[in-house]
Amino acid sequence: MISERIMEQCLGKKIKITYNDQSSEETFCEQFIRQEDDDDESILFLPNNFVALQSEIESIEIID
């Protein structure tokens, strides 16, 4: 699982996300929401109302 620190660095940038199932996509990070309690997890908001959950992300590469 990727760290919140890395997720936060993606805000407002073009990124390449590799998921735990080895699929990947190049996209834009519109918003980062930090975990608020033990029942939640941090998420990245992506275009077209998609989200990436922290537990689903294996790695992130910042493209620009």
C-alpha positions in Angstrom: 0.0 0.0 0.0 1.3 3.4 -1.0 1.9 6.1 1.7 -0.3 9.1 2.3 2.7 11.4 1.8 3.2 10.1 -1.8 -0.5 10.4 -2.5 -0.6 14.0 -1.3 2.4 14.9 -3.6 0.2 13.9 -6.6 -2.3 16.7 -6.0 -2.8 18.8 -9.2 -0.3 16.6 -11.2 -0.5 14.2 -14.1 0.3 10.7 -12.7 0.7 7.1 -13.6 -1.0 4.8 -11.1 -0.2 1.1 -10.9 -2.8 -0.9 -9.1 -2.4 -4.1 -7.0 -3.8 -6.2 -9.9 -1.0 -4.8 -12.1 -3.3 -2.7 -14.3 -2.2 0.9 -14.7 -3.4 4.2 -16.1 -2.1 7.7 -16.8 -4.5 10.3 -15.3 -4.7 13.6 -13.4 -5.0 13.9 -9.6 -7.8 16.4 -8.9 -8.0 16.0 -5.1 -6.5 14.1 -2.2 -8.5 13.2 0.9 -6.7 12.0 4.0 -8.0 9.1 6.1 -10.1 10.6 9.0 -10.5 7.6 11.2 -9.8 3.9 11.3 -12.9 3.0 9.2 -11.9 5.2 6.3 -8.9 5.2 3.9 -7.2 7.9 2.0 -8.3 8.4 -1.6 -7.3 10.3 -4.8 -10.1 11.8 -6.9 -9.5 11.4 -10.6 -11.3 12.8 -13.7 -14.8 11.6 -14.6 -15.7 11.0 -10.9 -13.3 8.1 -10.5 -11.4 7.5 -7.2 -8.4 5.5 -6.3 -8.3 4.0 -2.8 -5.1 3.8 -1.0 -5.4 0.1 -0.5 -5.7 -0.5 -4.2 -2.6 1.4 -5.3 0.7 -0.4 -5.6 2.7 2.6 -6.9 2.4 6.1 -8.3 4.7 7.9 -10.7 4.4 11.7 -11.1 4.7 12.5 -14.8 4.6 16.3 -14.4 
